[in-house]
Amino acid sequence: MTDDMPGDHRSPMVIRSPKDVLSAVPYLLGFHPDNSLVAVGSGGPNGTCAMRIDLPLAAHPAADGDATQDIGERLAAMLAHNRFPIAVMVGYGPAARVTPLMDAAGSALARHHIRLREALRVEGDRYWSYLCDDLECCPAEGTRFDITTSTVAAQATLEGQVVLADRAELARTVAPLAGTARTSMRQATGRAEERILAWADGTLDDSVVRSRMIAEGLPLVRRVTGRIGSEDTPPTDDEAAWLGLLLTHLRVRDEAWVRVDLDRLGDHIEFWRDVLRRVEEPYAAAPACLLAYAAFSAGDGGLANVALERAFTADPGYSMAHLLHDLVGSGIPPSAARLRMTPAELAAAYEDDVPGRRDGRGDPETERRAS
């Protein structure tokens, strides 16, 4: 499931008709959905929430009634938990796959006292309403629509919002770079790894190596993040490779985390997207999570999810990825999940100035404060 909430920078979309609904959904998700059920909650205390889930793979999902009921209950429970009194449901795909899931979700919404304002199914360039039985308004062959001509699309375009063709295209925006760029980064990563190995060869004490990673990593994070959004050039290949390696230390990773500027999220998204695409796969988990956090904080749940997929590919057990995955999937508004810790508070939490603790042991990752 993916979850996407408009951030504070997005103006409210005025929804007056089914065509407005269909125009709004791609802008809420960031891509045109397919084979999906989308639930849009509104009227709550935290704006609008759009949640997407893949349709069951079975040709006849009714055969797996328990799973269908569970999906419907999960969607309704998330909307209820976040106090959305009104919902709109849109299913993208053939009736045999959409209708059983739509029925289950509708029943679950009723149990949670959430009013279903509209329920639509989309296939190709036509839509059908589950709530309208007026053949003049909603003919049996469906109603043609074109979202590119809608007022909602025009408003979003004026605000600079971009909709990608599908989720696969969104995933490609965080995919590793290829060609000469990859060759150059592979060479830079080799140099970074040799540097660490030279440290290890010079001492039998692992804590010394970890202490040096902090001593090198914190100034590097401060330097490169301080350039975000400025006219300075992005990190060189050697800087990006060295950063990726040092981010494997949780103290260094957390320094980057607290320095994600909530007032300049767009710049931080592009910075961490660039770093993620450049680092070698073994070092992708940390920058992927930093990108996911910045994207979710900006209300871009779709980008957050594809970034987290990169993190899980690199390290299936990476705990920050699991934490963020739970946050994104919970339906809570991004404003409620933003980290409110300053770099000084982080240093105090790690007790940086206490002898014997600069090696980073006992990293309190599971005790991070999100509020």
N, C-alpha and C positions, 0 to 999 in steps of 0.2 A: 504494500500500500504506500502511496505517496501522499503527502499532505502539503498544501501550499496556502499561505495566508498573505493577502496583500499587506505590504508594510506601510508605515506611516506616509511614505513618499507617494503612494498611489491615491488618486482621487477616487471617491466612491463612484461605482458604476450604476447608472439608472437603468433598472430592469423593468420593462413594461409588458413584454410579450415573450412567447416561446423563442422567437428569433433572437431577441436580446439575450436570453439565457444561453442559447447556443453560441452566440458571439462572444459572450463573456468568459465561458469556460476555458477556451484555449489561452486567454490572457491570464487567467488565474493560475493555470498550470504551467504556462510557458511553452507549451507545445500542443499540437492537435492530437487528442486522444483517439485511440482505436482499440476495439475489443476491451472496453473498460466500462466500469460503473463509476460515475462521479456523483458525489453528494456535496451540495453546497449549502452550508448553514448560514442563516442571516438572522438579524434582529437581536443578537446577543450583545453582551457588554464589550466584546473585543472585535467588532467589525465583522468580516466575512471569512469563512473557512471553506476551502474546497479540498475534498479528499477523493483520491482515485484508487480504485482497486481493479486488478486484472479480472476479466471474466473467467470463470472456470474453463479449463481446457476441454472438458468432456463435451461432446456434441449435444448431449441431452443432460444438462446439469441437474434436472429434476431427479435423476437417478441417484444423485448424492445429496439428498434432502438435508441431512444433518449439517453438512459443510455449508450449504447455501443458507440455512437458517443462522448458522454461526456468523457468517459474513454480514448478513443483514443486522444481526444483533450488535455486532461490533461497531458498525457504522453508526447505528442509532445511539448506542451507549456513549460513543465519543462526542456526538453532537449534544447529547443531554448533559454530559459531564461539563462541557464548556458553555452551557446555558444558552443554546441556540433554540428558540421556540419555533422557528420556521425552517423548512428544508425544501430544496429542489433536487430532484434526482434525474440524471441523464445517463442512459445506457447506450453505448456505442457498439453495435454489432447486430447479428441476426436475432430474430425474435426468440428462437429456440434456446438461445444462450442468455439473452437479456431478461426475458419475462420472469422466469423462476426466481432470479436474484432480485428483480424489482419487486415482485410480490413479497418476498421474505423481508426486504428492507422496509417496504411500506407497512407491513404488520408490526415490525419492530418499532418503527417511528410512532405508530399509534399507541403502543404499550408505554412508550416513554413520553407520551403527551406532546409530541412534536407535530405541528401541522405540516402536512405535505402540500405545498403550494402548487407544485407542478411535477409531473413525472413523464419524461420523454424518452423515446428511443430513436436513435439516429442510425441510418444506414445509407451510405453514399451521400447524395445531395437531398435526401428527404428525411422528414421526421414524422413521428406518430406520437400522439398524446394518450397516456393511459387513463387520464382523468376526463377527457372530453369525448362524448359519444354523439356529438352533433356532426353529421356527415357533411354539412355545408362548410363548417369551420374546419373539421378534421377528416378529410376524405379517406376512404379505405386504402387508397393507393399511396397515402402519405402526402405531405406538403413540402414542396420544394423550398429551399432556402439558400441564401448566399451571404455568409457572414461578412464578406469583405465590403458589402454596401451598407452595413448597419452603422447606426450612430455610435454604438459601443465600440466598434472597431476603429472608427474615426477618432474617438476620444483617446483610446489607448495608443494609437499611432502618433497622435500629436504629443503625447507624453513620453514618446520614445520607447514604448514597450514593443518587444519583438516576440513573435510566435514562431517557433520552429516547426518543421513539417511533422515530426513525430518524436517519440521519446528516444528513439535510436539516434536521431540527429543531435538531441540534447546530450546524450552520452558521449558522442564524438567530440563535444566541446571540452571534455576533460580527459580524452584519450591521450596516451603517450605520443609525443612527437616522433616522426619517423625521418628517414633519409639522413642527410648530412647533419641535421640538428641532433639526431639521436647518436650518431657516431661521435660527434664532438662531446656530447654529454657523457657518453660511455667512457671516453678517454679522461674527461675531467673527474668522473667518479673514481676511476682507477687511481688517479693521483691523490684524491682525498683518502681513499682506503689505505694507500701506501703510507700516508702521513700518520694515520692512526696506528697502523702496524708498527711503524718506527717507534711510536710512543710505547707500545706494548713490549717491544723487544728490549727497550731500555729499562724496564722495571718488571718485577714479579708481582707488584702490588696493583691489583685491578682498581683499587680505590683511587690511586694516583691518576690513572688514565681517565677515570670518570670525573675527577676533580678538574683535570685539564680540559675535558669536554665542556664543563660548565664555564671555566675561565675563558675559553675561546668562544663558546656558543652565545653567552649572554650579550657580549658586546656586538657580535655579528648580527644577532636578532635586532638589537636596538638600532644598529646602523642601517640595515636594509629596510626595516619597517619604517624608519624615520624618513626614508626616501619615497615611500609610497605616495603616489599622487603628485609628486613634484616633477620638474622637468628633467631630473636626472635619469640616466639610463637604467634599465632593469638590471638585476644581478647578472654578472658575467657567468659563463659556464662554470668556472671554478668556484665562484661564490655560491651558485645554486647547488652544485654538487656537495660542497662543504656544509652548506646549510642543511641539506637533506640528511646527511650523515649525522650531524650534531643534533638534529631534531629527534633522533632515536633516544636521546636522553630526555626523560620526562621533565626535568627541571627546565631544560632549554625549550622543549615543546610548550610548556605552560607559560614561559615568558612570552612566546609568540602569541599564545591564546589571549592573555590579558591585554595585549597590545592591539588586538583587533578593534579599530576605532568605529564605534557605533554611529558616529556622525559622518563617516566617510566609507560606508560599507561597499559602495560600488567599486571604489579604488582597491579596497582590500580583497574583494572577490576576484578582481582581475589579477592582482598580484599573486594570490595563492593558486589561482587556476594556472598561471604561467609556471610557477614553481612545480606544481603537481605534474604538469605535462612534460616537464624537462627532467625530473629526477628519475633515476633507475627504479625499477619496480620494487626492490627490497626496501626502498626508502620512501615509498609513496603513502604509507598509512598516515603519518603525521600531517603532511601538507594537505592530504585529502580531507582529513577531519577539520583542519583549520578553514579550508574552503567551505566545507559543509556548514560549519558554525556561522561563518560570515553570511553565507547564502540564506540559511534559515533565519538569522537575525534580520535580514532584509526582506523576509517574507517569501523567499523563493524556495519552496519545499521541493520542487522538481529538481533543481540544480543540487540542492543538499543531498537528495537521495542518490543521484548518479555519482556524486563525489564519494558518498559513503560506500557505494558498490566498489569503487576503486580501492578504498581503504580495506574492505573485507577481502578483496582479491589479494592484496599485498600481505595482509595479516588477519586471518579470520578471527583471531582471539583478541584483537586490539580493543581495549576496554573503552577508550574514548569513542570509538566508532559505535560500540554497543550503546553507550550512554546517549549519544546524539540520535541514533536510530530510534530509541525509545521516545525521545523528546519529539522528534519529527512525526512519529506515528501516533502520538498521543492526542493530537488535535489541539494542544494548548497554543495560545498565541505566542509568537516569537518574543514579544515584550516581556512575557512571564518567564522566559528561559534564558535571557541574556545574562552573561556573567557580569557581576558588579564588583569585581575585585580589581584593585589597582596594582601596578607593579610593586609598590612598596608593601602592600598587604601580602602579596604573593611571596616576596622575599622573607617577610616575617613568618609566614606559614611554613616555609621550608627551613626557617631558622638558619639562614645563610651565614650569619656571623658567629654561629656557635661552633667551636672546634669539634671536629669529628663528624659534622653533618654536611660538609661541602662535597662529600662524595656522592650525594644524592640518594643514599639508602633511605628507605622508608618514605619514598615519594607518596604524598597523600592524595593520589589521583582519585580514589573513590570518595574522598572527603571534600572534593571541590565544591565551592558554594556557587550555585546558580539560583538567581532570584529574579 
